[in-house]
């Protein structure tokens, strides 16, 4: 099982989900030491990582930076879906994007 990406309300109601049965999300996560990624480097592949509405523009920009680098086609396709989900979540109050690790 990979890292699920979930857009949710503060009460836990799910608004959108990107499943990751092939563990593709791990293919575009930077290492924890990659200081240029202030959000993505903290995604825990084995736990939950939550980003609030104020952090989403930074997260989205970092995902777009990752998309500009060469990636295997299945990873690039999954990354584009993640970008769409995070872009959809922007501008809403009391919602969060959660990375749900294994």
N, C-alpha and C positions, 0 to 999 in steps of 0.2 A: 504494500500500500504506500502511496506517495503522500505528498502534502496537499491537502484539500485547501481551496481558497473559498472563503465564505463571506458574503456581505450580509450583515445582520443588524437588526434593531437592538437597542440597549437591553430589551427584555429577552433577547435570544431568538426572536422570530427571524427566520432565514428569508432573505430577499432574493438572493442568487447564490449559486454554488458552481465552482469549477472543480470537478473531480480529477483525480490524478492517479488512475490505476496503474500506469506504467512508470511512475516516479520520474516524470519529465521535469517537474519544477526544480528539482535538485540540480538539473543541468544548467540552469541559468542563475543560481544563487552565487553571489561572490563569497569569498572566504571572510571569516570574522575579522581578519586583519586588514581588509580592504577599506581604509579610512574614508575613501571618496564616496562610499555608500553608507549614508548615515542611518538609513532604515533597513534596506535589504540585508545588510551584513548581520543583523540581529535576528533574522528569521531562524527559529529553532526547528530543525528537521524532525526532532523527536518530541516536541511539545507544542504549545500554542503561542502564537505571537499575534498581538492585536494592535491595529493602527486606527487612530481616531480621525475624524474629519479634517482636523488641522494638519495632520501628517500626510494625508492622501496626496496632495500635490507633489510633495517630495518623493513619496513612494512611486507615484506614476512617472515622474521624470527619471528616476533610477531604473525603472522597468524599461523605459524607452531607450535609455543608454545601453542597457544589456541587449536590447533588440537590434541595435546598430552594429553589434559585433557578430562575427561569423558563428553560426550555431547549426547543429544538425537540423534538417528540416522538421522532424517531429517536435523537437524542443522549441524551435522558432514558432511553430504553429501554436503550441501550448502557451508560449509567452505572449503571443498576440491575443489569445483569449483572456489571459490574465490582465493584460493592458485594458481590454474592453471592459472587464468586470470592474476594475479599479476606477476607470474613467466614469462609468455609470454611477458609482457610489459617491462621487465628488459633489459637494454642495448640499448634502443632506445632514441635518443635525440629528444627534442621538442615534447615529448608525456607525458601524465599525466594519473594518475588513480584518478578518481573522485567518491566519495561516494555521491550519490544524495538522500537526505533524503525526508521524506514525505512532 
